[in-house]
Amino acid sequence: MSLKKTMPELERKSVLEFRESEKLPIIIVLDEVRSMNNVGSVFRSADAFLVEAIYLCGYTPTPPHRDIQKTALGATETVSWKHFTSTREAIETLQQEGYTIYSIEQVHESIMLHNMVIEKNKKYAFVLGNEVQGVQDEVIQLSDAVIEIPQLGSKHSLNVSVSAGIVLWEAARRFIN
């Protein structure tokens, strides 16, 4: 038995098929993320989980850019995105559209990721912050809740793109189960 698969056998969606697919009701909000590699990586995770869109806020870099493309591997062609001058503007827009806003951050009284409430009939926005400063305090105050990824080591810090992948998987598995 051969476990090797060729690309057509992997049943990957074309760009058109992706765009026409029903998306998970999730928007990723990047709050002042500075690294183009992180932005590209979040695009790739958003594609993997059929996320509705990515909102790039403040000085977060936007496509097209070679350094974003390097890690996105074409996901900027499939995943919808919008730029907002400020994260506050993006959050207020999402609130008006009925999204539940979850900031991903470590704060007192945060909810551990495995205790996060996801209801299949609701829409969610996950805010991920700057690589050094995290999610802005103002944005945390506007959020419906703050979600924390449990960490067992000494650093208690994950790269923003790694955090995005973990949170997206946890949310996606609840939508598909």
Secondary structure, DSSP 8 states (H G I E B T S, - for coil): ------GGGG----HHHHHHS--EEEEEEEES---HHHHHHHHHHHHHTTEEEEEEETT---SS-HHHHHHHTTGGGTSEEEEES-HHHHHHHHHHTTEEEEEE---TT-EEGGG----TTSEEEEEEEBTTTBS-HHHHHHSSEEEE----SSS----HHHHHHHHHHHHHHHHH-
